[in-house]
């Protein structure tokens, strides 16, 4: 089950990135379609968050890593720190910004939504375990190596 959720978490990353780019372009272009795209973005982001929180609490790279190795050991190792602290913190902040951006898009405050989505996009791009990142990289899609 854990592997299936990890694969779904990986696939939803792409849905979030695509929907975030669409909502961002719509917000900068002041297009009314932002209400629908921002809703789908919110749904994907929150679904991914729930899956990620489950993985963090039950998997070996989150809470269990901190409990077993100790917080100070985790913080000294860049790979452990990424999985136990940086990834979850960055994504939580990004999803909070997406949620606030959705509320701004709902009332057609395009400028605020656009800036919130842009900041969220930057944070997400910085905290995704891209395949080219040394020691923490994940495949582009499930099953690819």
Backbone as numpy.savetxt, mean C-alpha at the origin, in Angstrom:
# Nx Ny Nz CAx CAy CAz Cx Cy Cz
-3.18 -21.18 2.91 -4.01 -19.97 2.91 -3.15 -18.72 2.91
-2.06 -18.74 3.68 -1.17 -17.58 3.76 -0.61 -17.23 2.39
-0.19 -18.25 1.62 0.38 -18.02 0.29 -0.67 -17.40 -0.63
-1.90 -17.88 -0.56 -2.97 -17.32 -1.39 -3.24 -15.86 -1.05
-3.24 -15.53 0.23 -3.45 -14.14 0.64 -2.28 -13.26 0.23
-1.07 -13.81 0.30 0.11 -13.06 -0.14 0.02 -12.77 -1.63
-0.42 -13.75 -2.42 -0.59 -13.54 -3.86 -1.67 -12.50 -4.15
-2.78 -12.58 -3.43 -3.86 -11.59 -3.60 -3.36 -10.19 -3.21
-2.62 -10.12 -2.14 -2.03 -8.85 -1.69 -1.13 -8.27 -2.79
-0.36 -9.13 -3.43 0.53 -8.72 -4.52 -0.27 -8.22 -5.72
-1.30 -8.92 -6.12 -2.11 -8.52 -7.28 -2.85 -7.21 -7.00
-3.38 -7.09 -5.79 -4.10 -5.86 -5.44 -3.19 -4.63 -5.46
-1.88 -4.84 -5.26 -0.93 -3.72 -5.37 -1.07 -3.05 -6.73
-1.20 -3.88 -7.79 -1.31 -3.33 -9.14 -2.64 -2.62 -9.34
-3.70 -3.18 -8.78 -5.01 -2.52 -8.88 -4.97 -1.16 -8.20
-4.33 -1.09 -7.04 -4.21 0.18 -6.32 -3.40 1.18 -7.13
-2.27 0.75 -7.67 -1.44 1.67 -8.45 -2.18 2.20 -9.68
-2.88 1.32 -10.38 -3.63 1.74 -11.57 -4.76 2.69 -11.19
-5.54 2.32 -10.18 -6.65 3.17 -9.76 -6.16 4.49 -9.18
-5.04 4.46 -8.49 -4.47 5.69 -7.93 -4.03 6.63 -9.05
-3.42 6.08 -10.09 -3.03 6.91 -11.23 -4.25 7.49 -11.95
-5.29 6.67 -12.11 -6.52 7.16 -12.74 -7.15 8.27 -11.91
-7.28 8.05 -10.61 -7.89 9.07 -9.73 -7.04 10.33 -9.70
-5.74 10.16 -9.70 -4.83 11.31 -9.69 -4.99 12.14 -10.97
-5.01 11.46 -12.11 -5.20 12.18 -13.38 -6.57 12.85 -13.44
-7.59 12.17 -12.94 -8.92 12.76 -12.93 -8.98 13.97 -12.00
-8.30 13.90 -10.87 -8.31 15.01 -9.93 -7.59 16.22 -10.52
-6.44 15.98 -11.15 -5.72 17.10 -11.78 -6.48 17.63 -12.99
-7.24 16.75 -13.67 -8.03 17.17 -14.83 -9.41 17.66 -14.49
-9.75 17.64 -13.21 -11.06 18.07 -12.70 -12.21 17.37 -13.43
-12.12 16.03 -13.50 -13.16 15.23 -14.15 -14.06 14.61 -13.11
-15.35 14.62 -13.38 -16.34 14.13 -12.43 -16.24 12.62 -12.21
-15.61 11.87 -13.08 -15.47 10.43 -12.92 -14.65 10.03 -11.70
-14.07 11.01 -11.05 -13.22 10.74 -9.88 -14.02 10.11 -8.75
-15.29 10.38 -8.66 -16.07 9.80 -7.56 -16.09 8.28 -7.63
-16.26 7.74 -8.83 -16.32 6.29 -9.00 -14.92 5.67 -8.86
-13.93 6.26 -9.51 -12.58 5.69 -9.45 -12.01 5.78 -8.03
-12.31 6.87 -7.33 -11.80 7.00 -5.96 -12.49 6.01 -5.02
-13.73 5.65 -5.31 -14.42 4.63 -4.51 -13.76 3.26 -4.71
-13.49 2.90 -5.96 -12.82 1.62 -6.23 -11.42 1.61 -5.64
-10.74 2.73 -5.70 -9.41 2.85 -5.09 -9.51 2.60 -3.59
-10.47 3.21 -2.95 -10.67 3.06 -1.51 -10.96 1.60 -1.15
-11.81 0.95 -1.92 -12.15 -0.45 -1.66 -10.92 -1.33 -1.80
-10.16 -1.16 -2.87 -8.94 -1.96 -3.08 -7.91 -1.69 -1.99
-7.73 -0.44 -1.63 -6.74 -0.08 -0.61 -7.11 -0.68 0.75
-8.35 -0.60 1.12 -8.77 -1.12 2.42 -8.76 -2.65 2.45
-9.11 -3.28 1.33 -9.03 -4.74 1.26 -7.58 -5.19 1.40
-6.69 -4.51 0.69 -5.27 -4.82 0.78 -4.74 -4.58 2.18
-5.21 -3.52 2.82 -4.81 -3.24 4.20 -5.22 -4.37 5.13
-6.44 -4.85 5.01 -6.90 -5.94 5.88 -6.07 -7.21 5.66
-5.78 -7.53 4.41 -4.95 -8.69 4.12 -3.55 -8.49 4.69
-3.00 -7.30 4.50 -1.67 -6.99 5.01 -1.60 -7.04 6.52
-2.61 -6.54 7.20 -2.63 -6.60 8.66 -2.70 -8.04 9.14
-3.49 -8.87 8.47 -3.54 -10.29 8.82 -2.15 -10.92 8.66
-1.50 -10.61 7.55 -0.15 -11.15 7.31 0.84 -10.65 8.36
0.74 -9.39 8.72 1.67 -8.82 9.69 1.51 -9.46 11.06
0.26 -9.71 11.47 0.01 -10.29 12.79 0.24 -11.80 12.83
0.05 -12.50 11.72 0.15 -13.96 11.74 1.39 -14.51 11.05
2.00 -13.73 10.15 3.15 -14.20 9.39 4.46 -14.05 10.17
5.52 -14.50 9.56 6.83 -14.48 10.21 7.60 -13.18 10.04
7.10 -12.25 9.23 7.85 -11.03 8.94 7.31 -9.79 9.63
6.39 -9.95 10.54 5.80 -8.81 11.24 5.97 -8.90 12.73
4.86 -9.03 13.40 4.86 -9.07 14.86 5.69 -10.22 15.42
5.58 -11.39 14.82 6.35 -12.55 15.31 7.86 -12.30 15.21
8.28 -11.62 14.16 9.70 -11.29 14.01 10.16 -10.39 15.14
9.36 -9.40 15.48 9.70 -8.49 16.57 9.71 -9.24 17.91
8.72 -10.10 18.12 8.65 -10.86 19.37 9.81 -11.84 19.51
10.17 -12.50 18.43 11.23 -13.51 18.49 12.63 -12.91 18.53
12.88 -11.90 17.73 14.23 -11.33 17.64 14.45 -10.17 18.59
13.40 -9.49 18.93 13.51 -8.28 19.75 13.51 -7.04 18.87
12.93 -5.97 19.36 12.77 -4.76 18.57 14.11 -4.16 18.17
15.07 -4.13 19.07 16.36 -3.52 18.76 17.10 -4.30 17.68
16.98 -5.62 17.68 17.62 -6.44 16.64 16.95 -6.19 15.29
15.64 -6.13 15.29 14.89 -5.87 14.05 15.27 -4.51 13.48
15.39 -3.52 14.31 15.71 -2.17 13.84 17.13 -2.06 13.28
18.03 -2.92 13.69 19.41 -2.89 13.20 19.58 -3.59 11.86
18.65 -4.48 11.50 18.73 -5.21 10.25 17.78 -4.58 9.23
18.31 -4.12 8.10 17.49 -3.37 7.14 16.35 -4.21 6.55
16.57 -5.48 6.30 15.51 -6.33 5.74 14.41 -6.56 6.77
14.80 -6.91 7.98 13.80 -7.12 9.05 13.05 -5.83 9.34
13.77 -4.71 9.39 13.13 -3.42 9.66 12.12 -3.07 8.57
12.48 -3.36 7.31 11.55 -3.07 6.21 10.23 -3.80 6.42
10.30 -5.13 6.65 9.07 -5.92 6.75 8.30 -5.65 8.03
8.99 -5.49 9.15 8.31 -5.35 10.43 7.81 -3.93 10.69
8.49 -2.92 10.12 8.16 -1.53 10.45 7.86 -0.67 9.23
8.81 -0.57 8.31 8.71 0.41 7.22 7.55 0.15 6.27
7.39 -1.10 5.83 6.34 -1.41 4.86 4.95 -1.12 5.44
4.69 -1.62 6.62 3.36 -1.43 7.21 3.10 0.04 7.55
4.12 0.73 8.04 3.94 2.15 8.40 3.68 2.99 7.16
4.49 2.79 6.13 4.30 3.55 4.88 2.94 3.30 4.26
2.53 2.04 4.24 1.24 1.71 3.63 0.07 2.23 4.46
0.19 2.19 5.77 -0.88 2.76 6.62 -1.03 4.25 6.35
0.08 4.96 6.27 0.03 6.40 5.99 -0.59 6.65 4.62
-0.16 5.87 3.62 -0.70 6.04 2.27 -2.20 5.77 2.22
-2.65 4.74 2.92 -4.08 4.41 2.90 -4.89 5.46 3.66
-4.34 6.02 4.69 -5.01 7.14 5.38 -5.16 8.31 4.41
-4.09 8.62 3.66 -4.16 9.71 2.68 -5.16 9.41 1.58
-5.22 8.16 1.13 -6.20 7.76 0.10 -7.62 7.93 0.65
-7.82 7.57 1.90 -9.14 7.70 2.52 -9.56 9.16 2.62
-8.65 10.01 3.05 -8.95 11.44 3.12 -9.16 12.00 1.71
-8.32 11.54 0.77 -8.47 11.98 -0.62 -9.82 11.60 -1.19
-10.30 10.43 -0.84 -11.63 10.01 -1.29 -12.71 10.94 -0.76
-12.59 11.35 0.51 -13.59 12.27 1.05 -13.54 13.61 0.34
-12.33 14.04 -0.05 -12.20 15.30 -0.80 -12.76 15.14 -2.21
-12.51 13.99 -2.84 -13.01 13.75 -4.20 -14.53 13.66 -4.21
-15.08 13.12 -3.13 -16.53 12.96 -3.03 -17.26 14.31 -3.08
-16.64 15.32 -2.49 -17.24 16.67 -2.50 -16.64 17.53 -3.61
-15.92 16.87 -4.53 -15.33 17.50 -5.71 -14.30 18.59 -5.39
-13.56 18.40 -4.32 -12.42 19.26 -4.00 -11.20 18.65 -4.70
-11.08 18.94 -5.99 -10.10 18.28 -6.85 -8.66 18.54 -6.42
-8.34 19.76 -6.09 -6.96 20.11 -5.76 -6.47 19.35 -4.53
-7.26 19.32 -3.48 -6.89 18.61 -2.26 -6.76 17.11 -2.53
-7.71 16.56 -3.26 -7.67 15.13 -3.59 -6.41 14.81 -4.39
-6.10 15.64 -5.36 -4.93 15.40 -6.20 -3.65 15.38 -5.39
-3.48 16.32 -4.49 -2.27 16.37 -3.67 -2.19 15.18 -2.71
-3.30 14.82 -2.11 -3.31 13.66 -1.21 -2.97 12.38 -1.98
-3.54 12.23 -3.17 -3.26 11.05 -3.97 -1.80 11.03 -4.44
-1.26 12.18 -4.77 0.14 12.25 -5.20 1.09 11.84 -4.07
0.84 12.35 -2.89 1.69 12.00 -1.74 1.54 10.51 -1.43
0.32 9.99 -1.48 0.09 8.56 -1.24 0.83 7.72 -2.28
0.80 8.13 -3.53 1.50 7.41 -4.59 3.00 7.35 -4.33
3.57 8.47 -3.94 5.02 8.52 -3.66 5.36 7.58 -2.50
4.57 7.60 -1.45 4.82 6.73 -0.30 4.68 5.26 -0.69
3.66 4.94 -1.46 3.46 3.55 -1.89 4.63 3.09 -2.76
5.04 3.91 -3.70 6.16 3.53 -4.56 7.44 3.32 -3.77
7.61 4.08 -2.69 8.81 3.95 -1.86 8.78 2.73 -0.96
7.59 2.24 -0.61 7.52 1.15 0.37 7.04 -0.18 -0.21
6.89 -0.27 -1.52 6.57 -1.55 -2.15 7.87 -2.36 -2.24
7.81 -3.65 -1.98 9.00 -4.50 -2.11 9.26 -4.88 -3.58
9.70 -3.93 -4.36 9.94 -4.14 -5.78 10.97 -5.25 -5.99
10.89 -5.99 -7.09 11.82 -7.10 -7.34 13.29 -6.68 -7.36
13.58 -5.46 -7.72 14.97 -5.00 -7.82 15.55 -4.54 -6.48
14.75 -4.55 -5.43 15.26 -4.13 -4.11 15.99 -5.27 -3.44
17.22 -5.05 -3.12 18.11 -6.06 -2.54 17.57 -6.60 -1.21
17.37 -7.90 -1.15 16.98 -8.57 0.09 15.50 -8.56 0.41
14.74 -7.61 -0.14 13.32 -7.53 0.19 12.42 -7.69 -1.02
13.01 -7.79 -2.20 12.24 -7.83 -3.43 11.28 -9.00 -3.52
10.10 -8.71 -4.03 9.09 -9.72 -4.33 8.88 -9.72 -5.84
8.37 -10.82 -6.42 8.15 -10.87 -7.86 7.13 -9.82 -8.31
7.20 -9.47 -9.60 6.26 -8.50 -10.16 4.83 -8.99 -9.99
4.62 -10.27 -10.25 3.31 -10.90 -10.09 3.51 -12.26 -9.44
2.49 -12.81 -8.77 2.62 -14.14 -8.16 3.03 -15.19 -9.20
3.96 -16.05 -8.82 4.41 -17.11 -9.71 5.61 -16.74 -10.56
5.94 -15.46 -10.64 7.11 -15.02 -11.41 8.34 -15.06 -10.52
9.44 -15.50 -11.07 10.69 -15.52 -10.28 11.84 -15.04 -11.11
